[in-house]
Amino acid sequence: MLNWLEIYITFNVFIIGTLFGSFFTLATYRIPRKQDIVFKRSYCPNCEHELKFFDLIPILSYIFVGGKCKYCKQKISIRYPLFELSNGLVFVCIYLLFGFSPYFFAICAMYIYLFLLTGCYIMNKKNIKTKICDLKNVESVSSKSGVFLIEIAIAFVLFGIFVTSSYITSRNYVNQSIYSVARSNAVTSCVKNLEIALGTNYDELNSFNNSETVDGVVYTTNISVYKYSDEYVDKKDYIKKINANVEYMVDGKTFNFEINTLKKKVIG
C-alpha cells in the first residue's frame, strides 16, 4: 500500500513539473515581448487561435494532434513537449532527493526563478538581434532549436550547482541532527540509570548493566561501583564511587557518554 502511495505522489509531482514546463514556454515567449502571462489565454503563435483546455494538456496534447496545430496544421516545435517532459523529471528528482520538506519547495522555487530568468534573457537577446536584422533588410534565420538548447543547458547547469550544494548541506544537517538526538538520548539513559543507582540502598548498591533501544539505536549503560575502602585500605567503608557510562552506535561509529558521582553511607 505504501509503495503505491509513493508512486501516486511521485506521479503527481511529475504532472506538476510538466505544468510548470508548459508555463515556462509561455512565459519565456511572452515576457520579453511584454505580453500578459496571467489573464490572456494561450494561443497558436502562427494562426493566433486561442487554445482550448484539451489543447493544453502537457505532452499528451502534442501526441494527440500529431505535432501540428489542429486549427492551422502548422508544425509545433518539439521544444514544447521536451520542456514539459524535462521539467517533470526535474521535479521528480527533487522530490526523490528531499521529499516534501522545506528544501523541496525552496529548491523548486529557485529552479523556477533560474529557468525563467535564463529563458527570458536569452529570448530577449534573440528578439533584439532579429529586429536589427529586419532593420538592415537581412534575412532572419530562425534559431529556436539553438535557443532551446542553450536555455535549457544554462538553466540545468545553474540548477545542478544549486541542488548539489543544497543536497550536501541537507545531508550534513540531517547527520548532525541524528548525532545530536542520539547524544541527547544517551544523556537521558545515563541519568536515568544513575538515578536508579543513587536510589539503591548503600549496602545493596553494586555494579550493573542496562540496555534499551530508542529510535533504532541501542544504548548500553554500564554502572560501575567502587568502594573507597577498596582503593584505600585505611579508609572506612562509607563512600562509594559511581561511574555511569553509556555506549551507542550511529552510522557505524561508536560513541560514549559518562558521568561520575559519589554515594555516601548514611550512619545513624
Backbone as CSV, one residue per row, in Angstrom:
resi,resn,N_x,N_y,N_z,CA_x,CA_y,CA_z,C_x,C_y,C_z
1,MET,0.837,-1.205,0.000,0.000,0.000,0.000,0.867,1.249,0.000
2,LEU,1.923,1.198,0.805,2.807,2.347,0.920,3.526,2.616,-0.395
3,ASN,3.935,1.534,-1.105,4.628,1.691,-2.378,3.731,2.340,-3.423
4,TRP,2.474,1.912,-3.480,1.540,2.510,-4.433,1.280,3.973,-4.108
5,LEU,1.216,4.290,-2.835,1.022,5.678,-2.430,2.215,6.532,-2.854
6,GLU,3.428,5.987,-2.689,4.637,6.709,-3.089,4.663,6.932,-4.601
7,ILE,4.233,5.909,-5.364,4.174,6.031,-6.828,3.155,7.096,-7.227
8,TYR,2.023,7.096,-6.546,0.971,8.070,-6.838,1.460,9.501,-6.579
9,ILE,2.137,9.697,-5.448,2.660,11.026,-5.115,3.721,11.453,-6.131
10,THR,4.612,10.523,-6.490,5.664,10.834,-7.461,5.062,11.208,-8.808
11,PHE,4.011,10.489,-9.209,3.327,10.793,-10.478,2.733,12.197,-10.443
12,ASN,2.110,12.550,-9.318,1.534,13.895,-9.181,2.609,14.975,-9.246
13,VAL,3.768,14.700,-8.642,4.879,15.652,-8.706,5.341,15.818,-10.153
14,PHE,5.381,14.709,-10.891,5.760,14.760,-12.309,4.774,15.627,-13.094
15,ILE,3.470,15.447,-12.851,2.450,16.238,-13.542,2.632,17.726,-13.233
16,ILE,2.889,18.028,-11.958,3.115,19.428,-11.576,4.314,19.990,-12.323
17,GLY,5.371,19.179,-12.440,6.564,19.621,-13.172,6.275,19.891,-14.631
18,THR,5.469,19.031,-15.278,5.135,19.254,-16.693,4.284,20.511,-16.871
19,LEU,3.421,20.784,-15.898,2.609,22.009,-15.955,3.501,23.247,-15.869
20,PHE,4.514,23.180,-14.983,5.451,24.294,-14.903,6.253,24.397,-16.203
21,GLY,6.594,23.245,-16.804,7.303,23.266,-18.080,6.485,23.953,-19.152
22,SER,5.184,23.682,-19.167,4.291,24.347,-20.117,4.237,25.850,-19.854
23,PHE,4.222,26.196,-18.573,4.211,27.619,-18.211,5.517,28.304,-18.616
24,PHE,6.632,27.586,-18.503,7.929,28.157,-18.893,7.944,28.558,-20.364
25,THR,7.396,27.684,-21.215,7.396,28.001,-22.650,6.556,29.240,-22.934
26,LEU,5.447,29.366,-22.205,4.591,30.542,-22.380,5.286,31.791,-21.849
27,ALA,5.835,31.691,-20.651,6.437,32.860,-20.002,7.669,33.353,-20.745
28,THR,8.558,32.424,-21.156,9.782,32.847,-21.846,9.487,33.419,-23.226
29,TYR,8.314,33.107,-23.781,7.922,33.682,-25.073,7.277,35.054,-24.891
30,ARG,6.441,35.191,-23.858,5.652,36.417,-23.717,6.357,37.514,-22.934
31,ILE,7.072,37.158,-21.866,7.672,38.198,-21.024,8.606,39.116,-21.803
32,PRO,9.535,38.585,-22.634,10.391,39.504,-23.411,9.593,40.381,-24.370
33,ARG,8.391,39.949,-24.785,7.541,40.723,-25.698,6.547,41.598,-24.931
34,LYS,6.673,41.563,-23.572,5.823,42.364,-22.694,4.340,42.054,-22.886
35,GLN,4.040,40.756,-23.013,2.666,40.293,-23.133,2.191,39.719,-21.795
36,ASP,0.885,39.719,-21.613,0.302,39.226,-20.368,0.491,37.711,-20.259
37,ILE,0.882,37.240,-19.060,1.080,35.803,-18.844,0.070,35.224,-17.851
38,VAL,-0.871,36.072,-17.394,-1.831,35.623,-16.383,-3.236,35.477,-16.950
39,PHE,-3.739,36.526,-17.586,-5.140,36.541,-17.994,-5.355,36.158,-19.460
40,LYS,-4.380,36.434,-20.303,-4.541,36.129,-21.721,-4.335,34.645,-21.962
41,ARG,-5.308,34.007,-22.611,-5.239,32.572,-22.839,-4.149,32.224,-23.850
42,SER,-3.688,30.988,-23.761,-2.662,30.512,-24.691,-3.234,30.458,-26.106
43,TYR,-2.362,30.688,-27.072,-2.808,30.708,-28.479,-1.696,30.170,-29.368
44,CYS,-2.072,29.781,-30.555,-1.094,29.308,-31.536,-0.328,30.518,-32.059
45,PRO,1.005,30.532,-31.986,1.763,31.692,-32.446,1.665,31.911,-33.955
46,ASN,1.184,30.917,-34.699,1.079,31.061,-36.156,-0.275,31.632,-36.576
47,CYS,-1.377,30.964,-36.139,-2.707,31.440,-36.530,-3.382,32.263,-35.442
48,GLU,-2.760,32.317,-34.245,-3.258,33.079,-33.105,-4.643,32.622,-32.636
49,HIS,-4.989,31.376,-32.915,-6.253,30.809,-32.443,-6.098,30.419,-30.973
50,GLU,-7.061,30.846,-30.149,-6.988,30.505,-28.729,-7.131,29.001,-28.533
51,LEU,-6.300,28.461,-27.652,-6.291,27.028,-27.406,-7.286,26.665,-26.323
52,LYS,-7.966,25.542,-26.526,-8.944,25.072,-25.550,-8.253,24.210,-24.488
53,PHE,-9.043,23.787,-23.505,-8.491,23.035,-22.370,-7.732,21.795,-22.826
54,PHE,-8.319,21.010,-23.723,-7.692,19.761,-24.151,-6.476,19.985,-25.047
55,ASP,-6.292,21.221,-25.491,-5.101,21.553,-26.284,-3.912,21.882,-25.390
56,LEU,-4.158,21.978,-24.091,-3.129,22.444,-23.165,-2.625,21.347,-22.222
57,ILE,-3.043,20.106,-22.446,-2.566,19.015,-21.593,-1.103,18.747,-21.933
58,PRO,-0.190,18.883,-20.964,1.242,18.713,-21.248,1.554,17.365,-21.898
59,ILE,2.417,17.385,-22.892,2.940,16.213,-23.611,1.849,15.502,-24.403
60,LEU,0.729,15.136,-23.763,-0.321,14.373,-24.426,-0.964,15.146,-25.577
61,SER,-1.175,16.455,-25.392,-1.782,17.261,-26.447,-0.932,17.222,-27.714
62,TYR,0.388,17.299,-27.538,1.313,17.255,-28.678,1.192,15.920,-29.410
63,ILE,1.060,14.826,-28.648,0.957,13.493,-29.250,-0.380,13.320,-29.964
64,PHE,-1.479,13.769,-29.349,-2.816,13.578,-29.914,-2.995,14.311,-31.249
65,VAL,-2.383,15.501,-31.375,-2.554,16.276,-32.614,-1.440,15.995,-33.621
66,GLY,-0.578,15.025,-33.290,0.473,14.640,-34.232,1.539,15.699,-34.438
67,GLY,1.751,16.550,-33.419,2.793,17.571,-33.523,2.426,18.737,-34.424
68,LYS,1.107,18.901,-34.685,0.659,20.014,-35.534,-0.525,20.716,-34.889
69,CYS,-0.638,22.021,-35.139,-1.784,22.774,-34.640,-3.035,22.257,-35.331
70,LYS,-4.057,21.886,-34.585,-5.247,21.304,-35.200,-6.133,22.351,-35.880
71,TYR,-5.757,23.626,-35.729,-6.531,24.690,-36.352,-5.914,25.150,-37.673
72,CYS,-4.582,25.328,-37.682,-3.937,25.792,-38.912,-2.991,24.745,-39.506
73,LYS,-2.834,23.605,-38.836,-1.990,22.496,-39.292,-0.506,22.857,-39.362
74,GLN,-0.128,23.979,-38.733,1.293,24.352,-38.689,2.021,23.425,-37.715
75,LYS,3.236,23.012,-38.075,4.006,22.100,-37.234,4.369,22.784,-35.916
76,ILE,4.169,22.063,-34.826,4.501,22.573,-33.489,5.920,22.154,-33.144
77,SER,6.717,23.087,-32.627,8.111,22.787,-32.287,8.187,21.704,-31.212
78,ILE,9.134,20.788,-31.381,9.374,19.732,-30.394,9.823,20.317,-29.060
79,ARG,10.198,21.612,-29.098,10.649,22.315,-27.907,9.634,22.252,-26.776
80,TYR,8.348,22.321,-27.125,7.304,22.371,-26.105,7.176,21.082,-25.299
81,PRO,6.980,19.918,-25.935,6.888,18.687,-25.121,8.189,18.342,-24.415
82,LEU,9.342,18.721,-25.006,10.620,18.454,-24.349,10.752,19.283,-23.083
83,PHE,10.313,20.530,-23.148,10.316,21.378,-21.951,9.469,20.746,-20.859
84,GLU,8.287,20.314,-21.246,7.346,19.750,-20.273,7.882,18.457,-19.668
85,LEU,8.411,17.573,-20.518,8.950,16.298,-20.039,10.159,16.498,-19.134
86,SER,11.104,17.329,-19.574,12.330,17.534,-18.801,12.038,18.161,-17.448
87,ASN,11.105,19.097,-17.407,10.778,19.733,-16.131,9.997,18.803,-15.208
88,GLY,9.186,17.923,-15.780,8.525,16.920,-14.957,9.533,16.013,-14.280
89,LEU,10.572,15.608,-15.030,11.610,14.743,-14.477,12.444,15.479,-13.427
90,VAL,12.686,16.759,-13.656,13.449,17.553,-12.684,12.711,17.629,-11.352
91,PHE,11.414,17.884,-11.406,10.623,17.967,-10.174,10.606,16.624,-9.446
92,VAL,10.546,15.531,-10.207,10.569,14.198,-9.588,11.907,13.959,-8.891
93,CYS,13.007,14.348,-9.547,14.338,14.184,-8.949,14.455,14.958,-7.646
94,ILE,13.941,16.184,-7.640,13.989,16.990,-6.416,13.190,16.309,-5.310
95,TYR,12.025,15.782,-5.671,11.179,15.114,-4.675,11.850,13.863,-4.117
96,LEU,12.488,13.067,-4.998,13.140,11.844,-4.543,14.327,12.149,-3.628
97,LEU,14.971,13.297,-3.851,16.107,13.676,-3.017,15.681,14.213,-1.660
98,PHE,14.635,15.046,-1.646,14.299,15.768,-0.419,12.920,15.456,0.156
99,GLY,12.044,14.767,-0.623,10.691,14.530,-0.144,9.946,15.853,0.001
100,PHE,8.772,15.819,0.635,8.031,17.056,0.869,8.586,17.736,2.116
101,SER,9.618,18.521,1.917,10.279,19.230,3.002,10.473,20.679,2.576
102,PRO,10.869,21.542,3.504,11.151,22.932,3.114,12.205,23.023,2.015
103,TYR,13.165,22.071,2.006,14.173,22.057,0.950,13.526,21.846,-0.412
104,PHE,12.525,20.966,-0.487,11.855,20.680,-1.761,11.240,21.950,-2.341
105,PHE,10.474,22.658,-1.531,9.789,23.853,-2.020,10.777,24.986,-2.314
106,ALA,11.817,25.109,-1.494,12.811,26.160,-1.717,13.577,25.923,-3.019
107,ILE,13.969,24.676,-3.265,14.731,24.365,-4.473,13.860,24.498,-5.717
108,CYS,12.590,24.059,-5.624,11.674,24.226,-6.760,11.496,25.702,-7.097
109,ALA,11.332,26.515,-6.065,11.160,27.956,-6.287,12.403,28.559,-6.932
110,MET,13.584,28.160,-6.466,14.824,28.660,-7.040,14.986,28.192,-8.484
111,TYR,14.622,26.938,-8.745,14.729,26.398,-10.104,13.814,27.159,-11.057
112,ILE,12.567,27.424,-10.637,11.626,28.175,-11.474,12.177,29.565,-11.778
113,TYR,12.731,30.195,-10.747,13.297,31.542,-10.921,14.463,31.521,-11.906
114,LEU,15.379,30.570,-11.741,16.540,30.479,-12.620,16.134,30.187,-14.056
115,PHE,15.173,29.290,-14.223,14.756,28.921,-15.572,14.103,30.099,-16.285
116,LEU,13.198,30.770,-15.588,12.526,31.922,-16.198,13.515,33.043,-16.493
117,LEU,14.412,33.305,-15.552,15.399,34.366,-15.738,16.295,34.081,-16.939
118,THR,16.779,32.844,-17.009,17.656,32.462,-18.116,16.921,32.478,-19.448
119,GLY,15.725,31.869,-19.458,14.947,31.799,-20.698,14.560,33.166,-21.222
120,CYS,14.089,34.041,-20.340,13.668,35.382,-20.761,14.861,36.196,-21.260
121,TYR,16.005,36.037,-20.616,17.203,36.773,-21.030,17.632,36.360,-22.436
122,ILE,17.664,35.049,-22.682,18.102,34.562,-23.993,17.092,34.930,-25.082
123,MET,15.793,34.753,-24.794,14.770,35.101,-25.776,14.753,36.591,-26.064
124,ASN,15.042,37.400,-25.043,15.085,38.842,-25.244,16.243,39.231,-26.165
125,LYS,17.411,38.609,-25.973,18.559,38.875,-26.835,18.264,38.438,-28.260
126,LYS,17.571,37.317,-28.423,17.233,36.827,-29.756,16.294,37.804,-30.458
127,ASN,15.312,38.349,-29.713,14.366,39.293,-30.309,15.069,40.566,-30.760
128,ILE,16.055,41.041,-29.956,16.810,42.253,-30.328,17.602,42.018,-31.610
129,LYS,18.261,40.867,-31.693,19.046,40.543,-32.889,18.144,40.425,-34.115
130,THR,16.954,39.853,-33.933,16.016,39.693,-35.037,15.565,41.055,-35.553
131,LYS,15.290,41.988,-34.619,14.869,43.333,-35.018,15.981,44.058,-35.772
132,ILE,17.228,43.899,-35.340,18.363,44.529,-36.017,18.504,43.989,-37.427
133,CYS,18.324,42.692,-37.573,18.415,42.062,-38.888,17.321,42.575,-39.812
134,ASP,16.105,42.740,-39.256,14.979,43.240,-40.056,15.219,44.678,-40.495
135,LEU,15.821,45.486,-39.629,16.100,46.880,-39.980,17.122,46.980,-41.098
136,LYS,18.025,46.041,-41.189,19.062,46.040,-42.216,18.638,45.266,-43.448
137,ASN,17.322,44.842,-43.439,16.792,44.055,-44.551,17.603,42.782,-44.801
138,VAL,18.105,42.223,-43.723,18.839,40.971,-43.831,17.907,39.849,-43.424
139,GLU,17.950,38.760,-44.186,17.046,37.650,-43.915,17.348,37.064,-42.541
140,SER,16.316,36.984,-41.694,16.486,36.441,-40.357,16.300,34.932,-40.384
141,VAL,17.244,34.227,-39.777,17.186,32.770,-39.727,16.719,32.345,-38.342
142,SER,15.712,31.513,-38.303,15.177,31.052,-37.017,16.191,30.169,-36.316
143,SER,16.394,30.452,-35.036,17.344,29.646,-34.254,16.681,29.127,-32.989
144,LYS,15.424,28.736,-33.115,14.682,28.278,-31.939,15.324,27.066,-31.308
145,SER,15.792,26.145,-32.152,16.397,24.937,-31.592,17.663,25.278,-30.833
146,GLY,18.462,26.211,-31.385,19.678,26.630,-30.702,19.380,27.339,-29.402
147,VAL,18.363,28.196,-29.434,17.956,28.907,-28.227,17.489,27.918,-27.172
148,PHE,16.737,26.924,-27.603,16.241,25.911,-26.663,17.382,25.189,-25.971
149,LEU,18.387,24.761,-26.762,19.498,24.005,-26.189,20.315,24.858,-25.226
150,ILE,20.586,26.110,-25.611,21.368,27.000,-24.754,20.597,27.306,-23.472
151,GLU,19.324,27.598,-23.630,18.481,27.955,-22.480,18.420,26.819,-21.471
152,ILE,18.111,25.634,-21.949,17.958,24.511,-21.026,19.298,24.089,-20.443
153,ALA,20.380,24.225,-21.216,21.713,23.856,-20.719,22.139,24.770,-19.581
154,ILE,21.995,26.077,-19.773,22.393,27.041,-18.742,21.540,26.868,-17.489
155,ALA,20.227,26.725,-17.698,19.337,26.567,-16.543,19.660,25.309,-15.760
156,PHE,19.959,24.231,-16.478,20.237,22.973,-15.791,21.597,23.006,-15.099
157,VAL,22.567,23.684,-15.686,23.881,23.810,-15.035,23.742,24.587,-13.731
158,LEU,23.060,25.726,-13.806,22.848,26.533,-12.603,22.054,25.751,-11.559
159,PHE,21.034,25.056,-12.030,20.229,24.259,-11.117,21.042,23.128,-10.503
160,GLY,21.877,22.484,-11.319,22.715,21.391,-10.824,23.643,21.854,-9.714
161,ILE,24.248,23.021,-9.902,25.134,23.571,-8.874,24.359,23.853,-7.599
162,PHE,23.187,24.442,-7.749,22.379,24.808,-6.590,21.871,23.584,-5.838
163,VAL,21.321,22.597,-6.575,20.741,21.435,-5.909,21.822,20.570,-5.273
164,THR,23.008,20.511,-5.902,24.099,19.727,-5.316,24.541,20.314,-3.984
165,SER,24.754,21.634,-3.974,25.169,22.283,-2.730,24.080,22.165,-1.664
166,SER,22.812,22.269,-2.086,21.707,22.152,-1.137,21.615,20.737,-0.586
167,TYR,21.844,19.750,-1.461,21.759,18.351,-1.029,22.855,18.031,-0.010
168,ILE,24.072,18.513,-0.302,25.189,18.277,0.622,24.909,18.946,1.969
169,THR,24.407,20.185,1.903,24.076,20.903,3.136,22.986,20.174,3.912
170,SER,21.979,19.693,3.182,20.878,18.977,3.809,21.356,17.700,4.481
171,ARG,22.210,16.926,3.786,22.724,15.682,4.359,23.547,15.947,5.615
172,ASN,24.387,16.994,5.541,25.194,17.331,6.718,24.308,17.744,7.887
173,TYR,23.265,18.501,7.575,22.342,18.941,8.631,21.612,17.751,9.241
174,VAL,21.161,16.836,8.373,20.453,15.648,8.861,21.373,14.797,9.725
175,ASN,22.625,14.605,9.267,23.581,13.809,10.037,23.847,14.427,11.404
176,GLN,24.036,15.756,11.411,24.280,16.430,12.681,23.068,16.304,13.598
177,SER,21.866,16.361,13.003,20.649,16.218,13.799,20.563,14.821,14.393
178,ILE,20.926,13.800,13.601,20.898,12.413,14.082,21.867,12.243,15.246
179,TYR,23.077,12.794,15.085,24.072,12.696,16.151,23.609,13.417,17.410
180,SER,22.996,14.589,17.220,22.527,15.376,18.376,21.419,14.655,19.129
181,VAL,20.477,14.089,18.387,19.370,13.358,19.009,19.902,12.126,19.745
182,ALA,20.844,11.417,19.104,21.413,10.209,19.725,22.138,10.558,21.020
183,ARG,22.902,11.641,21.005,23.619,12.043,22.219,22.638,12.452,23.322
184,SER,21.581,13.138,22.934,20.571,13.532,23.920,19.938,12.302,24.564
185,ASN,19.652,11.285,23.752,19.087,10.042,24.288,20.083,9.334,25.197
186,ALA,21.374,9.419,24.836,22.416,8.790,25.663,22.494,9.463,27.032
187,VAL,22.414,10.777,27.037,22.442,11.523,28.306,21.246,11.135,29.170
188,THR,20.078,11.047,28.519,18.860,10.675,29.250,18.994,9.284,29.860
189,SER,19.515,8.338,29.067,19.688,6.971,29.547,20.690,6.909,30.692
190,CYS,21.760,7.689,30.560,22.797,7.707,31.597,22.248,8.256,32.917
191,VAL,21.547,9.370,32.841,20.987,9.999,34.039,19.949,9.090,34.690
192,LYS,19.125,8.442,33.863,18.078,7.564,34.385,18.676,6.400,35.182
193,ASN,19.714,5.778,34.617,20.342,4.652,35.320,21.139,5.116,36.534
194,LEU,21.692,6.320,36.452,22.414,6.868,37.594,21.460,7.132,38.757
195,GLU,20.268,7.596,38.435,19.267,7.837,39.473,18.844,6.526,40.144
196,ILE,18.794,5.446,39.349,18.483,4.132,39.912,19.560,3.727,40.921
197,ALA,20.827,3.960,40.524,21.944,3.610,41.411,21.908,4.434,42.694
198,LEU,21.672,5.726,42.550,21.641,6.598,43.726,20.452,6.295,44.631
199,GLY,19.392,5.750,44.043,18.216,5.430,44.839,18.293,4.068,45.505
200,THR,19.340,3.313,45.204,19.516,1.988,45.792,20.187,2.104,47.162
201,ASN,19.781,1.229,48.082,20.380,1.217,49.409,21.884,1.042,49.304
202,TYR,22.609,1.765,50.147,24.078,1.788,50.074,24.682,0.390,50.126
203,ASP,24.232,-0.433,51.037,24.820,-1.770,51.199,24.468,-2.692,50.032
204,GLU,23.345,-2.411,49.341,22.915,-3.252,48.228,23.395,-2.726,46.875
205,LEU,24.026,-1.573,46.864,24.468,-0.959,45.616,25.685,-1.677,45.053
206,ASN,25.514,-2.257,43.869,26.608,-2.931,43.169,26.573,-2.558,41.686
207,SER,27.605,-2.944,40.975,27.675,-2.666,39.540,26.560,-3.417,38.800
208,PHE,26.036,-2.784,37.750,25.019,-3.459,36.934,25.034,-2.870,35.516
209,ASN,24.403,-3.595,34.600,24.296,-3.164,33.198,22.830,-3.033,32.815
210,ASN,22.566,-2.150,31.883,21.200,-1.972,31.390,21.269,-1.597,29.915
211,SER,20.286,-2.054,29.140,20.289,-1.778,27.700,18.881,-1.421,27.247
212,GLU,18.781,-0.429,26.366,17.492,-0.034,25.810,17.680,0.470,24.381
213,THR,16.617,0.369,23.589,16.661,0.801,22.189,15.696,1.962,21.983
214,VAL,16.212,3.050,21.443,15.407,4.243,21.164,15.652,4.665,19.719
215,ASP,14.585,4.733,18.931,14.680,5.129,17.515,15.699,4.288,16.755
216,GLY,15.742,3.007,17.064,16.629,2.100,16.346,18.064,2.089,16.825
217,VAL,18.397,2.911,17.816,19.761,2.976,18.360,19.773,2.281,19.721
218,VAL,20.736,1.374,19.915,20.851,0.630,21.170,21.789,1.372,22.119
219,TYR,21.308,1.656,23.312,22.099,2.353,24.331,22.395,1.364,25.468
220,THR,23.672,1.059,25.646,24.094,0.131,26.691,24.742,0.922,27.816
221,THR,24.122,0.867,28.994,24.612,1.621,30.143,25.320,0.683,31.119
222,ASN,26.537,1.024,31.465,27.312,0.261,32.443,27.486,1.113,33.708
223,ILE,26.936,0.626,34.817,27.086,1.307,36.097,28.154,0.558,36.893
224,SER,29.282,1.206,37.105,30.394,0.598,37.856,30.476,1.244,39.235
225,VAL,30.503,0.420,40.260,30.520,0.919,41.640,31.828,0.482,42.311
226,TYR,32.538,1.460,42.893,33.802,1.181,43.584,33.725,1.728,45.015
227,LYS,34.245,0.942,45.961,34.352,1.423,47.336,35.681,2.146,47.524
228,TYR,35.620,3.240,48.213,36.874,3.948,48.528,37.766,3.086,49.408
229,SER,37.140,2.248,50.225,37.918,1.388,51.127,38.671,0.303,50.358
230,ASP,38.202,-0.008,49.107,38.927,-0.991,48.290,40.218,-0.396,47.734
231,GLU,40.193,0.918,47.469,41.373,1.584,46.931,42.310,2.051,48.048
232,TYR,41.689,2.473,49.110,42.488,2.960,50.255,42.106,2.145,51.497
233,VAL,42.962,1.221,51.838,42.654,0.292,52.936,42.497,0.986,54.285
234,ASP,43.065,2.183,54.392,42.964,2.892,55.662,41.647,3.671,55.791
235,LYS,40.845,3.646,54.710,39.562,4.353,54.739,38.454,3.393,55.168
236,LYS,37.480,3.934,55.852,36.335,3.142,56.241,35.332,3.044,55.083
237,ASP,34.506,2.034,55.111,33.527,1.817,54.039,32.307,2.715,54.256
238,TYR,32.405,3.969,53.820,31.252,4.863,53.945,31.032,5.703,52.689
239,ILE,31.900,5.527,51.664,31.703,6.250,50.401,31.918,5.279,49.228
240,LYS,30.992,5.347,48.258,31.138,4.564,47.032,31.186,5.512,45.824
241,LYS,32.085,5.209,44.935,32.207,5.984,43.704,31.385,5.292,42.615
242,ILE,30.540,6.060,41.937,29.674,5.501,40.890,30.073,6.091,39.541
243,ASN,30.358,5.217,38.573,30.667,5.632,37.204,29.580,5.101,36.271
244,ALA,28.887,6.017,35.609,27.838,5.635,34.650,28.347,5.915,33.247
245,ASN,28.442,4.886,32.417,28.954,5.021,31.055,27.946,4.428,30.067
246,VAL,27.567,5.244,29.068,26.627,4.789,28.040,27.359,4.675,26.710
247,GLU,27.205,3.545,26.069,27.829,3.311,24.766,26.743,3.098,23.724
248,TYR,26.891,3.723,22.561,25.905,3.580,21.488,26.597,3.736,20.138
249,MET,25.908,3.319,19.061,26.499,3.332,17.725,25.553,4.028,16.746
250,VAL,26.108,4.973,15.962,25.349,5.694,14.936,26.164,5.693,13.644
251,ASP,25.556,5.255,12.550,26.234,5.204,11.249,27.556,4.442,11.307
252,GLY,27.588,3.375,12.079,28.783,2.552,12.165,29.861,3.100,13.074
253,LYS,29.606,4.241,13.691,30.577,4.844,14.605,30.118,4.665,16.053
254,THR,31.074,4.341,16.912,30.759,4.117,18.321,31.009,5.380,19.143
255,PHE,30.060,5.709,20.001,30.163,6.882,20.869,29.890,6.454,22.307
256,ASN,30.318,7.286,23.250,30.003,7.010,24.653,29.870,8.313,25.427
257,PHE,29.158,8.201,26.510,28.944,9.353,27.398,28.982,8.830,28.830
258,GLU,29.657,9.562,29.716,29.749,9.075,31.086,29.610,10.194,32.110
259,ILE,29.155,9.788,33.312,29.010,10.696,34.449,29.565,9.988,35.680
260,ASN,30.298,10.718,36.500,30.840,10.169,37.761,30.216,10.912,38.944
261,THR,29.894,10.168,39.976,29.358,10.782,41.189,29.691,9.912,42.398
262,LEU,29.294,10.348,43.577,29.563,9.619,44.817,28.272,9.364,45.568
263,LYS,28.270,8.258,46.325,27.157,7.982,47.217,27.720,7.727,48.615
264,LYS,27.192,8.474,49.570,27.693,8.381,50.967,26.745,7.522,51.810
265,LYS,27.332,6.721,52.635,26.555,5.863,53.513,25.971,6.682,54.663
266,VAL,24.683,6.461,54.866,24.009,7.173,55.943,24.227,6.392,57.240
267,ILE,24.848,7.039,58.216,25.130,6.384,59.502,24.233,6.982,60.589
268,GLY,23.735,6.092,61.364,22.923,6.570,62.485,21.533,6.271,62.240
